[in-house]
Amino acid sequence: MTAEPGKRRTDKTGPDEDVLFGLLADRVNDLVCLHDSGGAVRRVFGGGWGILGYTPEEALHMEPGSLLHPDEDRSLLETGLERAADGVETVSGRFRMLARNGGSILAETRFVPVPVTGDGDRVTDVLTITRLLDGEVVPPSPRAGTKRAPWISQVLDAIPVGVAVADARSSDMPVIYVNDALCRLTDYRPDEMLGRNIRFLQADDRDQEALDEIRRAVKERRSAEALLRNYRKDGSFFWNHFMLAPVRNEGGEVTHFIGIQNDVSEHRRLLDTVAANERRLRLMTSRVSGAVFHFRTEPDGAWRAPFISRGYQRLTGIPAEEVMANFGVALDAAHPDDRQALIDRIRRAELDVAPFRHELRVRPLGGGESRWCFIEAVPERDGDGGLSWYGQMVDITGQKRIQEQLEEARREAEQASRVKSQFLANMSHELRTPLNAIVGMAELLGDTELDTDQRRYLEVFRTASGNLLEVINNLLDLSKIEAGHMALERQPFDLEELLERQLDLLYPRFQQQGVGLVLRFDPAAPRYVEGDPARLRQVLTNLVGNAVKFTESGGVTVGVTVDGAGEIVFRIADTGIGIPAESRDAVFDAFMQADAGITRRYGGTGLGLTICRQLVRLMGGEIEVESEVGEGTTFRFTAGLIACASLMASERPPGERFPGLRLLVVDGFPDYRLAIEDFLTPEGVAAVDGAASVAEARERIEAAAAEGVPYDAVLVDGGLAANADGGCMEPKPGGGTAVIVLSCGDRRDSSGCGSDHGFPEVVKPIKRRELFAALARAVSPEDAAGDEGDAPPDGPPAAASAPPREIGDAPGAAGRSVLVAEDEPTNALLVRILLEQAGCRVEVVDSGQPAVERVLSNRYDLVLMDLQMPGVDGYQATREIRRAEAENGEGRTPVVALSAHALDEYRRRSFEAGCDDYLTKPLDRRALKEVLERIEAGEL
């Protein structure tokens, strides 16, 4: 075999090349095979066969590809052999190799063409060099030397580790051979290394201990391994895993040494990184207040702790080393009452292979107070079937103490809340009882003949009692909300009709102050919705009532729109005094006003807005406020309402009732015009203009007529019309303009400016259906018959039912026998008068026991049962009546509770006792009338 000039040097005194190749091949963990051009295996070398569990002799008789894993494509191996046999190029590929024990190892194979020496490119053999990438390295199997082969030089160059051969017979051990891999590893050319001692690759920082081991091995003519720090030609260093092996001649004399050098810098870097990380981890875990641990469930079920940080000793007084040596020590540290629960918790987590969290008490070593600790850990399945847990253990004794203190504070707060609620309930009862007589008697007095002064005095009684009742209701509502006793309903109702009726009830206050009240209902907003109508009315009443209180001119606008998310938004905007910026955040706080002067001037407890916010949040909405001093205030809120699809489907779609109509709205409050425009835009109107006075309106009417586009109708505020030139404004002769009066009169009084002069009239607050009907009568009398606007679908929701008539109008009440059980004489007198006005025959008893006796001996159409009476109260009396009826098989007598308690708890208790309905004091005559109507209808 002839070496290339300047590449390597050999001489007649060198080692036998067959012996040299065999020693080299067996000291690398590769599988080297020589195939003939047909692919059959001729020779095998390398220590990798031992990793796979085969001897080279066994491998020699294997078929090509028999070591491939069954999942691998054998055609890749065949293609590699064919391409190398064609002499095209050296190719490589990755495969899964199958070991004797059935396991698999990833390997990389290079296919090297071997040409005949001196015969050009003709290939006679193919060399495959397979490097095992992730298998465990085992000592190479010793084997006999091989015969000389012309391809040995190519084999050595194909080996991926550096190889150097030194002459052992020379005292300086000169290098006589290097392969390509060593040149690539060190960046030296062969001629720069040949003839020199391999020690030149080392520097002054060499590891003396490792070098001493190499020197002893040379002296003792044996093999050795060492980790050395070697340097490349450019001065950079690499970590070299150096293996030294002697080469002996036939007489046993060591003639050469083979040095196999492998760059393990990356491996060393990873080891250094792991060591550094471990040092940092131990340092960090030693500084944390708790303990960090690695707990393991062995495959046989045993428990042990491979690692616990030093913090464990601070928690328990037990050194971590003791627990790592015997995990039972940790179990013994647990409080006896908590030990079994800890064991059970670990067992459950093992079955679920899921993270676990657990609290327990531990007893410090040497005694002392037990400490509460919190343990949390996450699992990871190990390759041997075991289960590792990584987690932490922290001291939560302080948190537990705080938690106990908070729990005690919560119990005290709940007790205080119960005491407060009970106090408010009792106060409500005590206040409502005399208030019932005051309100009721004032109502009765109002039905008598009174002079002007007497009626003015009576109105003071009504206003004062109403204000007092509002304060009582607000306190009770606040108490119920804070105690979590406020229950919400969800039912379908007509939102527009609810708003109209509620504004009707509030409008008299606006009339008294001379300010406007407008409802603007966006046509895009759903008319029929689902929610709690009672609580929505309560919020609206508070906000609108609050707005009129602080508005002295202009008016209040209640708007309903839909935001971008499809949520219904309510807007209550006033033109009042406004709220200072520094007070806006406090307006929703209980008992707070914008400033002290507000309370003195306008009155109020400061509870209304607090209750509004709480109710809005209970309904699933939010409320916010915007305000500028002197310019007014706007409250916006949502109430968790959703459109009711079933009722929406029955609504009459817009039909453009008034196509091309041109209107002029004359009113000092501009939002009336905007509200009318909202109503009429879907109906096809051409224009809705506005004027602030009658004089401005006349100018606009004349200008429109002159331009040839006269107004079809003028809607004028009744107050402005009445004060214009001493009389109502009338259309110009021949102008063809209809007049509709926006009346400020009481809805209970049909007279007004409009009716006095024969004009159609719409009573404020303006309602869509009434507006449509008035317009139809004014501009299209022939089409107005039967057109009542958008009537609600059949069977309107109960929440929007019409207001009841006075009690004297109750049908069928005359002649009904009623027993009243009431211990307070004035209230008993009031109820008697109200019932006798309805034509009922009334008997009164002052306690529950005579009430039971009367019912059992007489037949009554109705029993009004006060719940709180001396002796036998209303609950017990009702239960006695129901028990006797059940025993005697008699018919059921309607019993209606009569109570000054307004909390739901008392209503529920009355129904549980057997009552059929519940009336609160002060007694509402309309509510009493509804009870009489239900009796007549057979509903009670």
Rosetta blueprint (number, residue, H / E / L):
1 M L
2 T L
3 A L
4 E L
5 P L
6 G L
7 K L
8 R L
9 R L
10 T L
11 D L
12 K L
13 T L
14 G L
15 P L
16 D L
17 E H
18 D H
19 V H
20 L H
21 F H
22 G H
23 L H
24 L H
25 A H
26 D H
27 R L
28 V L
29 N L
30 D E
31 L E
32 V E
33 C E
34 L E
35 H E
36 D E
37 S L
38 G L
39 G L
40 A L
41 V E
42 R E
43 R E
44 V E
45 F E
46 G L
47 G L
48 G H
49 W H
50 G H
51 I H
52 L H
53 G L
54 Y L
55 T L
56 P H
57 E H
58 E H
59 A H
60 L H
61 H L
62 M L
63 E L
64 P L
65 G L
66 S L
67 L L
68 L E
69 H L
70 P L
71 D L
72 E L
73 D L
74 R H
75 S H
76 L H
77 L H
78 E H
79 T H
80 G H
81 L H
82 E H
83 R H
84 A H
85 A H
86 D L
87 G L
88 V L
89 E L
90 T L
91 V E
92 S E
93 G E
94 R E
95 F E
96 R E
97 M E
98 L E
99 A L
100 R L
101 N L
102 G L
103 G L
104 S E
105 I E
106 L E
107 A E
108 E E
109 T E
110 R E
111 F E
112 V E
113 P E
114 V E
115 P E
116 V L
117 T L
118 G L
119 D L
120 G L
121 D L
122 R L
123 V E
124 T E
125 D E
126 V E
127 L E
128 T E
129 I E
130 T E
131 R E
132 L E
133 L L
134 D L
135 G L
136 E L
137 V L
138 V L
139 P L
140 P L
141 S L
142 P L
143 R L
144 A L
145 G L
146 T L
147 K L
148 R L
149 A L
150 P L
151 W L
152 I H
153 S H
154 Q H
155 V H
156 L H
157 D H
158 A H
159 I L
160 P L
161 V L
162 G E
163 V E
164 A E
165 V E
166 A E
167 D E
168 A L
169 R L
170 S L
171 S L
172 D L
173 M L
174 P L
175 V E
176 I E
177 Y E
178 V E
179 N L
180 D H
181 A H
182 L H
183 C H
184 R H
185 L H
186 T H
187 D L
188 Y L
189 R L
190 P H
191 D H
192 E H
193 M H
194 L L
195 G L
196 R L
197 N L
198 I H
199 R H
200 F H
201 L H
202 Q L
203 A L
204 D L
205 D L
206 R L
207 D L
208 Q H
209 E H
210 A H
211 L H
212 D H
213 E H
214 I H
215 R H
216 R H
217 A H
218 V H
219 K H
220 E L
221 R L
222 R L
223 S L
224 A E
225 E E
226 A E
227 L E
228 L E
229 R E
230 N E
231 Y E
232 R L
233 K L
234 D L
235 G L
236 S L
237 F E
238 F E
239 W E
240 N E
241 H E
242 F E
243 M E
244 L E
245 A E
246 P E
247 V E
248 R E
249 N L
250 E L
251 G L
252 G L
253 E L
254 V E
255 T E
256 H E
257 F E
258 I E
259 G E
260 I E
261 Q E
262 N E
263 D E
264 V L
265 S H
266 E H
267 H H
268 R H
269 R H
270 L H
271 L H
272 D H
273 T H
274 V H
275 A H
276 A H
277 N H
278 E H
279 R H
280 R H
281 L H
282 R H
283 L H
284 M H
285 T H
286 S H
287 R H
288 V L
289 S L
290 G L
291 A E
292 V E
293 F E
294 H E
295 F E
296 R E
297 T E
298 E L
299 P L
300 D L
301 G L
302 A L
303 W E
304 R E
305 A E
306 P E
307 F E
308 I E
309 S L
310 R L
311 G H
312 Y H
313 Q H
314 R H
315 L H
316 T H
317 G L
318 I L
319 P L
320 A H
321 E H
322 E H
323 V H
324 M H
325 A H
326 N L
327 F L
328 G H
329 V H
330 A H
331 L H
332 D H
333 A H
334 A E
335 H L
336 P H
337 D H
338 D H
339 R H
340 Q H
341 A H
342 L H
343 I H
344 D H
345 R H
346 I H
347 R H
348 R H
349 A H
350 E H
351 L H
352 D H
353 V L
354 A L
355 P L
356 F E
357 R E
358 H E
359 E E
360 L E
361 R E
362 V E
363 R L
364 P L
365 L L
366 G L
367 G L
368 G L
369 E L
370 S L
371 R E
372 W E
373 C E
374 F E
375 I E
376 E E
377 A E
378 V E
379 P E
380 E E
381 R E
382 D L
383 G L
384 D L
385 G L
386 G L
387 L E
388 S E
389 W E
390 Y E
391 G E
392 Q E
393 M E
394 V E
395 D E
396 I L
397 T H
398 G H
399 Q H
400 K H
401 R H
402 I H
403 Q H
404 E H
405 Q H
406 L H
407 E H
408 E H
409 A H
410 R H
411 R H
412 E H
413 A H
414 E H
415 Q H
416 A H
417 S H
418 R H
419 V H
420 K H
421 S H
422 Q H
423 F H
424 L H
425 A H
426 N H
427 M H
428 S H
429 H H
430 E H
431 L H
432 R H
433 T H
434 P H
435 L H
436 N H
437 A H
438 I H
439 V H
440 G H
441 M H
442 A H
443 E H
444 L H
445 L H
446 G H
447 D L
448 T L
449 E L
450 L L
451 D L
452 T H
453 D H
454 Q H
455 R H
456 R H
457 Y H
458 L H
459 E H
460 V H
461 F H
462 R H
463 T H
464 A H
465 S H
466 G H
467 N H
468 L H
469 L H
470 E H
471 V H
472 I H
473 N H
474 N H
475 L H
476 L H
477 D H
478 L H
479 S H
480 K H
481 I H
482 E H
483 A L
484 G L
485 H L
486 M L
487 A L
488 L L
489 E L
490 R L
491 Q E
492 P E
493 F E
494 D E
495 L H
496 E H
497 E H
498 L H
499 L H
500 E H
501 R H
502 Q H
503 L H
504 D H
505 L H
506 L H
507 Y H
508 P H
509 R H
510 F H
511 Q H
512 Q H
513 Q H
514 G L
515 V L
516 G E
517 L E
518 V E
519 L E
520 R E
521 F E
522 D L
523 P L
524 A L
525 A L
526 P L
527 R L
528 Y E
529 V E
530 E E
531 G E
532 D L
533 P H
534 A H
535 R H
536 L H
537 R H
538 Q H
539 V H
540 L H
541 T H
542 N H
543 L H
544 V H
545 G H
546 N H
547 A H
548 V H
549 K H
550 F L
551 T L
552 E L
553 S L
554 G L
555 G E
556 V E
557 T E
558 V E
559 G E
560 V E
561 T E
562 V E
563 D L
564 G L
565 A L
566 G L
567 E L
568 I E
569 V E
570 F E
571 R E
572 I E
573 A E
574 D E
575 T L
576 G L
577 I L
578 G L
579 I L
580 P L
581 A H
582 E H
583 S H
584 R H
585 D H
586 A H
587 V L
588 F L
589 D L
590 A L
591 F L
592 M L
593 Q L
594 A L
595 D L
596 A H
597 G H
598 I H
599 T H
600 R H
601 R H
602 Y H
603 G L
604 G L
605 T L
606 G L
607 L L
608 G H
609 L H
610 T H
611 I H
612 C H
613 R H
614 Q H
615 L H
616 V H
617 R H
618 L H
619 M L
620 G L
621 G L
622 E L
623 I E
624 E E
625 V E
626 E E
627 S E
628 E E
629 V L
630 G L
631 E L
632 G E
633 T E
634 T E
635 F E
636 R E
637 F E
638 T E
639 A L
640 G L
641 L L
642 I E
643 A E
644 C L
645 A H
646 S H
647 L H
648 M H
649 A L
650 S L
651 E L
652 R L
653 P L
654 P L
655 G L
656 E L
657 R L
658 F L
659 P L
660 G L
661 L L
662 R E
663 L E
664 L E
665 V E
666 V E
667 D L
668 G L
669 F L
670 P L
671 D H
672 Y H
673 R H
674 L H
675 A H
676 I H
677 E H
678 D H
679 F H
680 L H
681 T H
682 P H
683 E H
684 G L
685 V L
686 A L
687 A E
688 V E
689 D E
690 G E
691 A E
692 A L
693 S L
694 V H
695 A H
696 E H
697 A H
698 R H
699 E H
700 R H
701 I H
702 E H
703 A H
704 A H
705 A H
706 A H
707 E L
708 G L
709 V L
710 P L
711 Y L
712 D L
713 A E
714 V E
715 L E
716 V E
717 D E
718 G H
719 G H
720 L H
721 A H
722 A H
723 N H
724 A L
725 D L
726 G L
727 G L
728 C L
729 M L
730 E L
731 P L
732 K L
733 P L
734 G L
735 G L
736 G L
737 T L
738 A E
739 V E
740 I E
741 V E
742 L E
743 S E
744 C L
745 G L
746 D L
747 R L
748 R L
749 D L
750 S L
751 S L
752 G L
753 C H
754 G H
755 S H
756 D H
757 H L
758 G L
759 F L
760 P L
761 E E
762 V E
763 V E
764 K L
765 P L
766 I L
767 K L
768 R H
769 R H
770 E H
771 L H
772 F H
773 A H
774 A H
775 L H
776 A H
777 R H
778 A H
779 V H
780 S L
781 P H
782 E H
783 D H
784 A H
785 A L
786 G L
787 D L
788 E L
789 G L
790 D L
791 A L
792 P L
793 P L
794 D L
795 G L
796 P L
797 P L
798 A H
799 A H
800 A H
801 S L
802 A L
803 P L
804 P L
805 R L
806 E L
807 I H
808 G H
809 D H
810 A L
811 P L
812 G L
813 A L
814 A L
815 G L
816 R L
817 S E
818 V E
819 L E
820 V E
821 A E
822 E L
823 D L
824 E L
825 P H
826 T H
827 N H
828 A H
829 L H
830 L H
831 V H
832 R H
833 I H
834 L H
835 L H
836 E H
837 Q H
838 A L
839 G L
840 C L
841 R E
842 V E
843 E E
844 V E
845 V E
846 D L
847 S L
848 G H
849 Q H
850 P H
851 A H
852 V H
853 E H
854 R H
855 V H
856 L H
857 S H
858 N L
859 R L
860 Y L
861 D L
862 L E
863 V E
864 L E
865 M E
866 D E
867 L L
868 Q L
869 M L
870 P L
871 G L
872 V L
873 D L
874 G H
875 Y H
876 Q H
877 A H
878 T H
879 R H
880 E H
881 I H
882 R H
883 R H
884 A H
885 E H
886 A H
887 E H
888 N H
889 G L
890 E L
891 G L
892 R L
893 T L
894 P L
895 V E
896 V E
897 A E
898 L E
899 S E
900 A L
901 H L
902 A L
903 L L
904 D H
905 E H
906 Y H
907 R H
908 R H
909 R H
910 S H
911 F H
912 E H
913 A H
914 G L
915 C L
916 D L
917 D E
918 Y E
919 L E
920 T E
921 K L
922 P L
923 L L
924 D L
925 R H
926 R H
927 A H
928 L H
929 K H
930 E H
931 V H
932 L H
933 E H
934 R H
935 I H
936 E H
937 A L
938 G L
939 E L
940 L L
